[in-house]
């Protein structure tokens, strides 16, 4: 495997605008730190608002030619990007481990998952279709066509640096749109390396532009308010998403918002507990719990709560904490000190209301920002940990007594991204599909994300869908034309 220093030497540290790697206008830089050690990995360019507009200029200039590029050509470029990504899977995985902290094995999984968006939308590009036929009155023929929405602006989060970029860029490029992407300041290196990959496979200049900045609001707002922009896609917190929607309203932008989550994990009395525990480990501790799809509230039937708690506590207590590059590590550092403080506060609040910590429950002394994987049982209604997104390795268990109570408590949140249900009763499973207010659901499984499936939520968890057949339509406008019958 490539050494850390050799890899970091390959990663661009400048802005990527109009096919050129350039410094920011003001010449400022941002330090990118390793959360496992607290040490700086590299310093990168810090974009100004003027740099952001330059990136949009480049996307606008390239838009017409890219939209006119044959769909097969666009698809083949995405396919080539996927193939090169797979060749460099270890490099991208190591880079994510360094800048975000996730264990290397999980980072490899993200490379596979993120890469699938490139492959999936490479195949979808030539399948953009319309329809043609007579109108019901027989007076004319209807022609319905699809065309790219135009230049797009993407704001991605720090927790899945590769997948959140490919999940947005791939359908946009497949549809014929050009993009400006602003990765999170905490984890920008993966996106910069991905831009280099696109450059290497021959994606034309200006089609993909990357800006990194320490002043996100100042740089993003002028882009969003620019009348040339036609699409905004954001993954992050609901409060920030609401502000972005307000800005996007001025230009009546097409928007996709993948926002916060508070996923319930329901374990009924008839569930296969061993399978439920296996799934709980994935649904909760994948990505160190730093995922919007992470199970946040474990609602377990009172009859099996004690056994479920015992089994899951044994598994969690055996998890190995450390830097993600170390052999056998399953829990890396949280992204920063604020994340550690939040986990500590949520656990302390639950305990103050009568909950019991069965394992973990404390921060690990530095260097690095580590929090021990934790199980908290007997969590009382009204506890902060049941209302707020934890975004850390804390599994909180509360109990219920009947199905109606479980559904009521699962739906008692402003969020609605994903839910998980464990039951052997197929009729009950169907009732959960119908009654749980979430955009996605895992029935007897702990991971639902897939490039071929529509990812997204309801209520304050967002708007639109990413992935699947539905994903490319977020980047297409529908045009209807009527022609006379003769």
C-alpha positions as CSV (number, residue, x, y, z in Angstrom):
1,X,0.0,0.0,0.0
2,X,1.1,3.5,-0.7
3,X,2.6,5.4,2.3
4,X,0.7,8.2,3.9
5,X,3.3,10.8,2.9
6,X,3.4,9.6,-0.7
7,X,-0.4,9.7,-1.0
8,X,-0.7,13.2,0.4
9,X,1.9,14.3,-2.0
10,X,-0.4,13.2,-4.9
11,X,-3.5,15.0,-3.6
12,X,-4.1,18.5,-5.1
13,X,-4.2,21.4,-2.7
14,X,-5.5,24.1,-5.0
15,X,-8.9,25.0,-6.3
16,X,-10.1,23.3,-9.5
17,X,-11.8,25.9,-11.7
18,X,-12.3,25.7,-15.5
19,X,-9.9,22.7,-15.8
20,X,-7.1,24.6,-14.0
21,X,-5.6,24.1,-10.5
22,X,-5.2,27.5,-9.0
23,X,-4.7,29.3,-5.7
24,X,-7.5,31.3,-4.1
25,X,-7.7,34.9,-5.0
26,X,-6.6,36.0,-1.5
27,X,-3.8,33.4,-1.2
28,X,-5.2,32.0,2.1
29,X,-5.0,28.4,3.2
30,X,-6.9,26.0,5.3
31,X,-5.2,23.3,7.5
32,X,-6.7,19.8,7.1
33,X,-6.2,17.8,10.3
34,X,-6.1,14.1,11.2
35,X,-8.8,13.7,13.9
36,X,-6.9,10.6,15.3
37,X,-3.8,12.6,16.1
38,X,-4.7,16.2,15.9
39,X,-1.8,16.8,13.5
40,X,-2.2,18.7,10.2
41,X,-2.1,16.6,7.1
42,X,-1.8,19.3,4.5
43,X,-2.8,22.9,3.9
44,X,-5.2,23.7,1.0
45,X,-6.4,26.8,-0.9
46,X,-9.1,28.9,0.8
47,X,-11.6,30.2,-1.7
48,X,-13.1,33.7,-1.6
49,X,-16.6,34.7,-2.8
50,X,-14.9,35.9,-6.0
51,X,-13.4,32.4,-6.5
52,X,-16.8,30.9,-6.1
53,X,-18.2,33.1,-8.8
54,X,-15.2,32.2,-11.0
55,X,-16.1,28.5,-10.6
56,X,-19.7,29.2,-11.5
57,X,-18.5,31.2,-14.6
58,X,-16.5,28.1,-15.6
59,X,-19.6,25.8,-15.2
60,X,-21.8,28.2,-17.1
61,X,-19.2,28.5,-20.0
62,X,-19.0,24.7,-20.2
63,X,-22.7,24.0,-19.9
64,X,-23.9,24.2,-23.5
65,X,-21.1,22.0,-24.9
66,X,-21.5,19.4,-22.1
67,X,-25.3,19.3,-22.6
68,X,-24.8,18.7,-26.3
69,X,-22.2,15.9,-25.6
70,X,-23.8,12.5,-26.6
71,X,-25.2,10.6,-23.7
72,X,-23.1,7.6,-24.6
73,X,-19.9,9.7,-24.3
74,X,-21.0,11.1,-21.0
75,X,-21.7,7.6,-19.8
76,X,-18.3,6.3,-21.0
77,X,-16.5,9.0,-19.1
78,X,-18.3,8.1,-15.9
79,X,-17.5,4.4,-16.6
80,X,-13.8,5.3,-17.0
81,X,-13.9,7.3,-13.8
82,X,-15.4,4.3,-12.0
83,X,-12.7,2.0,-13.4
84,X,-9.9,4.3,-12.3
85,X,-11.5,4.7,-8.9
86,X,-11.5,1.0,-8.4
87,X,-7.8,0.8,-9.4
88,X,-7.1,3.4,-6.7
89,X,-9.4,2.1,-4.1
90,X,-6.7,1.7,-1.5
91,X,-5.5,5.2,-2.0
92,X,-9.0,6.8,-1.7
93,X,-9.7,4.6,1.3
94,X,-6.5,5.6,3.1
95,X,-7.2,9.3,2.3
96,X,-10.6,9.1,3.9
97,X,-9.2,7.3,6.9
98,X,-6.6,10.1,7.3
99,X,-8.9,13.1,7.0
100,X,-12.1,11.7,8.5
101,X,-11.0,8.9,10.9
102,X,-13.1,6.0,9.8
103,X,-11.4,2.5,9.9
104,X,-9.6,1.6,6.7
105,X,-11.9,-1.4,6.1
106,X,-15.0,0.9,6.3
107,X,-13.3,3.4,4.0
108,X,-12.8,0.6,1.4
109,X,-16.5,-0.1,1.7
110,X,-17.2,3.6,1.0
111,X,-15.1,3.4,-2.1
112,X,-17.2,0.5,-3.4
113,X,-20.4,2.3,-2.5
114,X,-19.4,5.7,-3.8
115,X,-18.0,4.1,-7.0
116,X,-21.3,2.4,-7.7
117,X,-22.9,5.8,-8.3
118,X,-20.4,6.4,-11.1
119,X,-21.2,3.0,-12.6
120,X,-24.9,3.2,-12.1
121,X,-25.3,6.6,-13.7
122,X,-22.9,5.8,-16.5
123,X,-25.5,3.2,-17.5
124,X,-28.4,5.6,-16.9
125,X,-27.0,8.4,-19.1
126,X,-28.0,6.8,-22.5
127,X,-31.4,5.8,-21.1
128,X,-32.8,9.3,-20.7
129,X,-36.1,9.1,-22.7
130,X,-39.2,11.0,-23.5
131,X,-42.5,10.0,-25.1
132,X,-44.5,10.7,-28.2
133,X,-48.1,10.1,-29.1
134,X,-51.5,11.5,-30.0
135,X,-53.4,13.6,-27.5
136,X,-56.7,12.1,-26.3
137,X,-58.7,14.5,-28.5
138,X,-56.9,13.4,-31.6
139,X,-56.1,16.9,-32.6
140,X,-52.3,16.8,-32.2
141,X,-49.3,14.8,-31.2
142,X,-47.5,15.3,-27.9
143,X,-43.7,15.2,-27.7
144,X,-42.3,15.0,-24.2
145,X,-38.5,15.5,-23.9
146,X,-36.0,15.7,-21.1
147,X,-33.1,18.1,-21.0
148,X,-30.4,19.0,-18.3
149,X,-31.5,21.6,-15.8
150,X,-28.2,23.5,-16.2
151,X,-25.3,24.5,-13.9
152,X,-25.5,22.9,-10.4
153,X,-24.0,23.8,-7.0
154,X,-23.3,21.0,-4.5
155,X,-22.5,21.3,-0.8
156,X,-21.3,18.0,0.7
157,X,-20.7,16.9,4.3
158,X,-17.6,15.6,6.0
159,X,-18.8,12.1,7.0
160,X,-18.8,10.4,3.6
161,X,-16.3,12.4,1.6
162,X,-16.4,10.2,-1.5
163,X,-19.9,8.9,-1.6
164,X,-21.6,12.2,-1.0
165,X,-19.6,13.7,-3.9
166,X,-20.2,10.8,-6.4
167,X,-23.9,10.6,-5.4
168,X,-24.4,14.2,-6.6
169,X,-21.8,14.5,-9.4
170,X,-22.6,11.3,-11.2
171,X,-26.3,11.9,-12.0
172,X,-25.6,15.5,-12.8
173,X,-22.9,14.6,-15.4
174,X,-25.0,11.8,-16.7
175,X,-27.9,14.2,-17.3
176,X,-25.7,16.8,-19.1
177,X,-25.2,19.3,-16.2
178,X,-22.0,21.0,-15.2
179,X,-21.2,21.4,-11.5
180,X,-19.5,23.4,-8.8
181,X,-18.9,21.4,-5.6
182,X,-17.9,22.7,-2.2
183,X,-16.8,19.9,0.1
184,X,-16.7,20.2,3.8
185,X,-13.8,22.1,5.2
186,X,-13.0,19.2,7.6
187,X,-12.7,16.6,4.8
188,X,-11.9,18.2,1.4
189,X,-9.0,16.1,0.3
190,X,-11.1,13.2,-1.1
191,X,-13.1,15.5,-3.3
192,X,-10.0,17.2,-4.6
193,X,-8.4,13.8,-5.4
194,X,-11.7,12.8,-7.1
195,X,-11.6,16.0,-9.3
196,X,-8.1,15.0,-10.3
197,X,-9.4,11.6,-11.3
198,X,-12.1,13.2,-13.5
199,X,-9.5,15.3,-15.1
200,X,-7.3,12.3,-15.9
201,X,-10.2,10.4,-17.6
202,X,-10.9,13.3,-19.8
203,X,-13.9,15.1,-18.4
204,X,-13.8,18.5,-20.2
205,X,-12.7,21.6,-18.5
206,X,-15.4,23.4,-16.5
207,X,-17.7,20.4,-16.3
208,X,-16.5,19.7,-12.7
209,X,-15.2,22.6,-10.5
210,X,-14.1,22.3,-6.9
211,X,-13.9,25.1,-4.4
212,X,-12.7,24.7,-0.8
213,X,-13.3,27.5,1.7
214,X,-13.3,28.3,5.4
215,X,-16.1,30.8,4.8
216,X,-18.8,28.6,3.6
217,X,-21.7,31.1,3.9
218,X,-19.9,34.0,2.3
219,X,-18.8,31.9,-0.7
220,X,-22.0,29.9,-1.1
221,X,-24.6,32.6,-1.0
222,X,-23.5,34.6,-4.0
223,X,-23.4,31.4,-6.1
224,X,-26.9,30.4,-4.9
225,X,-28.3,33.8,-5.6
226,X,-26.7,34.0,-9.1
227,X,-29.5,33.8,-11.7
228,X,-27.3,31.5,-13.9
229,X,-27.4,28.7,-11.3
230,X,-30.3,26.3,-11.8
231,X,-29.9,23.6,-9.2
232,X,-28.8,23.3,-5.6
233,X,-28.1,20.0,-3.8
234,X,-27.1,19.9,-0.1
235,X,-26.4,17.2,2.4
236,X,-26.1,18.3,6.0
237,X,-28.1,19.5,9.0
238,X,-31.7,20.6,8.7
239,X,-31.1,24.1,10.1
240,X,-28.5,24.8,7.4
241,X,-30.8,23.3,4.8
242,X,-33.6,25.6,5.7
243,X,-31.4,28.6,5.3
244,X,-30.2,27.4,1.9
245,X,-33.8,26.8,0.8
246,X,-34.6,30.4,1.7
247,X,-31.7,31.6,-0.4
248,X,-32.7,29.3,-3.3
249,X,-36.2,30.6,-3.3
250,X,-35.2,33.9,-4.8
251,X,-34.1,32.1,-8.0
252,X,-36.8,29.4,-7.8
253,X,-34.0,26.8,-8.0
254,X,-34.4,23.1,-8.3
255,X,-33.3,21.8,-4.9
256,X,-32.3,18.4,-3.4
257,X,-32.0,18.4,0.4
258,X,-30.7,15.4,2.3
259,X,-31.0,16.6,5.9
260,X,-31.0,15.3,9.4
261,X,-32.2,12.0,10.7
262,X,-33.4,10.4,14.0
263,X,-33.8,6.9,12.9
264,X,-35.9,4.5,15.0
265,X,-34.8,0.9,15.3
266,X,-37.8,-1.2,16.3
267,X,-37.2,-4.7,17.8
268,X,-40.5,-6.6,18.3
269,X,-41.0,-9.5,20.7
270,X,-40.9,-12.0,17.8
271,X,-37.7,-10.8,16.3
272,X,-34.7,-13.0,15.7
273,X,-32.5,-11.3,18.3
274,X,-29.2,-12.5,17.0
275,X,-30.0,-11.0,13.6
276,X,-31.3,-7.8,15.2
277,X,-28.0,-7.5,17.2
278,X,-25.9,-8.0,14.1
279,X,-28.0,-5.4,12.3
280,X,-27.8,-3.0,15.2
281,X,-24.0,-3.1,15.1
282,X,-24.1,-2.0,11.5
283,X,-27.0,0.5,11.8
284,X,-25.4,2.2,14.8
285,X,-21.7,1.9,14.6
286,X,-21.0,2.0,10.8
287,X,-18.9,5.1,10.2
288,X,-18.5,5.5,14.0
289,X,-22.1,6.4,14.2
290,X,-21.5,9.5,12.2
291,X,-24.2,8.9,9.6
292,X,-27.6,10.4,9.0
293,X,-28.9,6.9,8.5
294,X,-27.5,5.7,11.8
295,X,-30.0,4.2,14.1
296,X,-30.6,6.8,16.8
297,X,-33.4,5.4,19.0
298,X,-33.5,1.7,19.7
299,X,-37.1,0.9,20.7
300,X,-37.2,-2.6,22.0
301,X,-40.2,-4.6,23.2
302,X,-40.2,-4.9,27.0
303,X,-40.3,-8.7,26.8
304,X,-36.9,-8.9,25.0
305,X,-35.2,-5.7,26.1
306,X,-33.1,-7.3,28.7
307,X,-31.7,-10.0,26.4
308,X,-31.2,-7.6,23.5
309,X,-29.3,-5.2,25.9
310,X,-27.1,-8.0,27.2
311,X,-26.2,-9.3,23.7
312,X,-25.5,-5.9,22.2
313,X,-23.5,-4.8,25.2
314,X,-21.2,-7.8,24.8
315,X,-20.6,-6.9,21.2
316,X,-20.0,-3.2,21.8
317,X,-17.7,-3.8,24.8
318,X,-15.4,-5.9,22.5
319,X,-15.0,-3.2,19.9
320,X,-11.4,-1.9,19.4
321,X,-10.8,1.9,19.4
322,X,-7.9,3.5,17.6
323,X,-6.6,5.2,14.5
324,X,-8.3,3.8,11.5
325,X,-5.0,2.6,9.9
326,X,-4.4,0.2,12.8
327,X,-5.2,-3.5,12.3
328,X,-8.5,-4.6,13.8
329,X,-9.8,-1.1,14.7
330,X,-13.5,-0.8,14.5
331,X,-14.1,2.6,16.1
332,X,-12.0,5.5,15.0
333,X,-12.1,9.1,16.3
334,X,-15.0,11.4,16.1
335,X,-14.6,14.2,13.7
336,X,-13.7,16.9,16.3
337,X,-13.9,17.9,19.9
338,X,-17.4,19.3,19.5
339,X,-18.7,15.8,18.5
340,X,-17.1,14.3,21.6
341,X,-18.7,16.9,23.8
342,X,-22.1,16.4,22.3
343,X,-21.9,12.6,22.9
344,X,-20.9,13.2,26.5
345,X,-23.7,15.6,27.1
346,X,-26.4,13.3,25.6
347,X,-25.3,10.4,27.7
348,X,-25.1,12.5,30.8
349,X,-28.6,13.8,30.3
350,X,-30.0,10.3,29.8
351,X,-28.3,9.0,32.9
352,X,-29.6,12.0,34.9
353,X,-33.1,10.8,33.9
354,X,-32.6,7.3,35.1
355,X,-30.8,5.5,32.2
356,X,-28.0,3.0,32.8
357,X,-24.7,2.9,31.0
358,X,-23.9,-0.8,30.4
359,X,-20.6,-0.2,28.6
360,X,-18.5,2.8,27.6
361,X,-20.0,6.2,28.4
362,X,-16.8,8.3,28.4
363,X,-14.4,10.2,26.2
364,X,-10.9,8.8,25.7
365,X,-7.9,10.9,26.7
366,X,-6.1,12.3,23.6
367,X,-4.4,12.7,21.4
368,X,-7.3,12.5,19.0
369,X,-11.0,12.9,19.5
370,X,-12.2,9.5,20.6
371,X,-15.3,8.5,22.5
372,X,-15.8,4.9,23.8
373,X,-18.5,2.9,22.0
374,X,-21.5,3.1,24.4
375,X,-24.7,1.3,25.3
376,X,-27.3,3.2,27.4
377,X,-30.4,1.2,28.5
378,X,-33.6,2.3,30.2
379,X,-33.7,5.7,28.4
380,X,-36.7,7.7,29.6
381,X,-39.1,9.5,27.4
382,X,-38.1,13.2,27.0
383,X,-34.3,12.4,27.1
384,X,-32.3,14.6,24.8
385,X,-30.7,11.5,23.2
386,X,-34.1,10.4,21.9
387,X,-34.8,13.8,20.3
388,X,-31.4,14.9,18.9
389,X,-29.3,13.2,16.3
390,X,-26.4,11.6,18.2
391,X,-23.8,11.4,15.4
392,X,-21.5,9.2,17.5
393,X,-21.0,5.6,18.8
394,X,-23.8,5.7,21.4
395,X,-26.6,3.1,21.3
396,X,-29.6,4.3,23.3
397,X,-32.3,1.7,24.3
398,X,-35.9,2.5,25.3
399,X,-38.7,0.0,25.6
400,X,-42.3,-0.3,24.3
401,X,-45.2,-2.6,25.2
402,X,-47.3,-2.9,22.0
403,X,-47.2,-2.2,18.3
404,X,-49.3,1.0,18.4
405,X,-47.0,2.4,21.1
406,X,-43.9,1.5,19.0
407,X,-45.3,3.3,15.9
408,X,-46.3,6.4,17.9
409,X,-42.9,6.7,19.4
410,X,-41.1,6.0,16.2
411,X,-43.0,8.7,14.4
412,X,-42.7,11.2,17.3
413,X,-40.0,13.3,15.6
414,X,-39.8,16.1,13.0
415,X,-37.4,13.9,11.0
416,X,-38.2,11.0,8.6
417,X,-35.2,9.7,6.8
418,X,-34.9,6.0,7.6
419,X,-36.3,3.4,10.0
420,X,-35.4,-0.2,10.9
421,X,-37.8,-2.9,11.9
422,X,-37.2,-6.4,13.2
423,X,-40.0,-8.9,13.2
424,X,-40.8,-12.3,11.9
425,X,-44.4,-11.3,11.3
426,X,-44.8,-10.4,7.6
427,X,-48.1,-8.8,8.1
428,X,-46.6,-6.6,10.8
429,X,-43.7,-5.8,8.5
430,X,-46.2,-4.6,5.9
431,X,-48.0,-2.5,8.5
432,X,-44.7,-0.8,9.4
433,X,-44.0,-0.1,5.7
434,X,-47.4,1.7,5.6
435,X,-47.3,3.4,9.0
436,X,-43.7,4.6,9.7
437,X,-43.1,8.1,8.4
438,X,-39.7,7.7,6.8
439,X,-38.5,7.9,3.2
440,X,-36.6,4.6,3.6
441,X,-37.0,1.5,5.7
442,X,-34.9,-1.6,6.5
443,X,-37.0,-4.6,7.3
444,X,-34.8,-7.1,9.1
445,X,-31.7,-5.5,7.7
446,X,-29.4,-2.9,9.2
447,X,-28.1,-1.1,6.0
448,X,-30.3,0.2,3.3
449,X,-28.1,2.5,1.1
450,X,-27.6,1.3,-2.5
451,X,-26.8,3.2,-5.6
452,X,-29.7,1.6,-7.4
453,X,-32.2,2.7,-4.8
454,X,-33.8,6.2,-4.2
455,X,-32.1,7.7,-1.1
456,X,-34.0,10.4,0.7
457,X,-36.4,11.3,3.5
458,X,-39.7,13.0,4.3
459,X,-40.7,15.8,6.8
460,X,-37.6,17.7,7.9
461,X,-35.2,15.1,6.6
462,X,-35.3,16.6,3.2
463,X,-36.5,16.9,-0.4
464,X,-35.8,14.9,-3.5
465,X,-34.0,11.6,-4.0
466,X,-30.5,10.5,-4.8
467,X,-29.7,7.3,-6.6
468,X,-31.9,4.8,-8.4
469,X,-33.9,5.6,-11.5
470,X,-35.2,8.6,-9.7
471,X,-31.8,10.1,-9.1
472,X,-31.2,11.3,-12.6
473,X,-34.6,13.1,-12.9
474,X,-33.5,15.5,-10.2
475,X,-31.2,16.9,-12.9
476,X,-33.6,17.0,-15.8
477,X,-36.3,19.4,-16.9
478,X,-39.4,18.1,-18.7
479,X,-40.5,19.9,-21.9
480,X,-43.8,19.2,-23.6
481,X,-44.4,20.2,-27.3
482,X,-47.7,19.9,-29.2
483,X,-47.6,19.5,-33.0
484,X,-50.7,19.4,-35.2
485,X,-52.0,16.0,-36.3
486,X,-51.5,16.7,-40.0
